[in-house]
Every structure is written in C-alpha cells, then in structure tokens.
Amino acid sequence: MAARDILAVAAALFLVASLLRWGRDGRRLTPASRTWAIVGLLFGAVSAWLRWQGAG
C-alpha cells in the first residue's frame, strides 16, 4: 500500500474523530476537536500532494 493511500485513510480517520469529538462536546468547537481536524486536513493535504506528484 502506497504512502499516499495510508495518509488518505489516516486523514479520514482523524476527520471522523474530529466530528465525534465535536458532537460529544455539544457541537462546540473545542481545542481537542480543532486539533483532530487540523491533523486530518494536514494528512489529507500531504496525501493529495503525493498523489498529484505521482509519488508514494
């Protein structure tokens, strides 16, 4: 499995974790849910960049 695919799966998991945390916190954006979302977005961006570059 290529790194870009692993990062894409990890990004999806982090974003789901962010949504679960956001829901658990009464639909308020807390530092924890924001951190999960940022990590998910970073992993997604790196995965997209690797896919665009044809690397991974």
N, C-alpha and C positions, 0 to 999 in steps of 0.2 A: 504494500500500500504506500502510495506516494505521500510525502510530507504535506503537500497542499491538501490532500484529502483528509489526512489526520487533523490538520488545523481547521478545516471546514467543519468536521464533526465536533471538534472541541469548541469552536465558536458557537455552534448551535446549542451545545450543552450549557455553555456559560450564559447564553441569552435566555434559555429556558430557566436556569437557576435564578437569573435576574428577575424574570417575570414571577416566579414562585415567591421569591423574597418580597417583591413589590406587593403582591397580593396578601402575603402574610402580615405585612406592615400596614395594612389598612389602606392600600393603594396610595401610599405616600412615598415619595422618592427619598430614601434614606441613603446615607453614605455606603452602606453594605450593598444595596440593590444597584446603586450607581456604579460601584466598583465592579460588580459582576458584569454589568452591561458594557463598561469600558473595556474590560478584558475580552469579552466576546466580540466587540467591534474590532479590537486590535487583531485578534486571531483571524477574524473574517477578512480584514484588510490584507494581512500577510498572505493568507490563502489565495485571495483574489490576485494579488501581485504575483505570486508564484505561478498561478495558472496563466496569467497574461504573459509572463516571461517565458513560459514553457519549461520551467524548471520544476524540480521536486521529485 
